[in-house]
Amino acid sequence: SAKTRQVALQSLRLAFSSKTLSEFLLERRLTLTDSLEKCLKKGKGEEQALAGTVLTLLCLQMGSGPEGEEVFRSLKPLLVSVLTDSTASPSARQSCATALGMCCYIAAAEFE
């Protein structure tokens, strides 16, 4: 359910912001990326906003290496989609804009 996903995203946000888990996340980045993708695609409002925040923290945890770049590259189109969607909630759009900027700064290999 949407409420369960929101609670899970809040727990991930808390875990990612309080501990360095890069080794743990290296093995699970594809699963996390897939879950965040579903939250951004199918979620509404608060769920999309939380997914954007968790994605930002995931990029920070992954760093500027190839793993972080891979996560950013796979979710960048969804971030842009939510950001440009005028029907999306302002909090979701703001969170996706922040995620896009931070992940681009940290993990984008191309200067554009």
N, C-alpha and C positions, 0 to 999 in steps of 0.2 A: 504494500500500500504506500501511498504518498507520504503518510505520516512516518512510517517505518524508515523510508529512504531519507527523510529529513533528519530523523534522529541519528541515523548512521552517518550522514554527512556532517552533522554537528560533532559527533564523536571523532571523526577523522580530522576535522578542523582543530579540535582540541589536541589530539595526539600529534599532528604535524607541527603545531605551533609551540608545543612544549618539549619535544624530544627530537633529536636527530636520528632519523630512521632510514638513511640512504641505503645502507646494505640490505635491510629488510625489503625496501621498496624496489630495489633492482630486480628482484625475482618476481615481484607482483605488479610491476608497472603496467603490463598489458591488461590485466584484470581490472586494475583501477581505472585505466584509460577507457576501457569498454564501459564500465559502470558510470563514469562521469559523462561519457558520450550519451548514454541513455537518459541520464538526468537532464542534460541540456536539451536533448531532442524532445522528450516526452513530458518533462516536468513543466510546471507552471510557477511563476512568481518566486516564492521563497526557496523552492527546491533548485531552480536555476541559479538563483543568487548564491546559495550555499555551494553548489557545484562549481561556480566560478571562483569562489574563495578557496575551496579545496584544491582546485587546479592550480591556482597561484602558489599555494603552499607546496604542492607536489613538485612544481617546477623549481621552487627554491631548494627543496630536498634533493632533487635530481642533479641540479647544477647545470653548468654550461657544457657538459660533455655530450656525447652522441645520444645518450639515453634521454636527457632533458630535451634535446632537439627533436627526438622522435615523438615524445609526448606532445610537445608544442605543435609540431607539424601535423599530427593526426587530429588535434582538436581545434586548431586555428579556424578552419572553415565554419565550425559550429559557433565559435565565439563571435565571429563576424556576423553570422546569421542572426543570432539573438540580439546583438548590438544594433543591427539595422532594422530589426522587426519593430515597427511602431506599435504593435499590439502587445508586446512583451511588457512586463511590469518595469517601472523605473529602477527598482532595486536590482532586478535581474540584469538589466541593460548596464547599470553602473558597475555591477560586479564583473560582468563579462568584459567591459572596457578596461577595468583595472587588471583583470587576468591577462588580457591581450597585451597591454602595455608592459606589465612585469615579465611575462613569459617571453615576449619579444626581446626585452632588454637582457634577460638572462640566457635564453636558450636559442635564439634565432641565429643561424649561421650566416644567412644572407643579410647584407647591409640594408637592403630595401625594406 
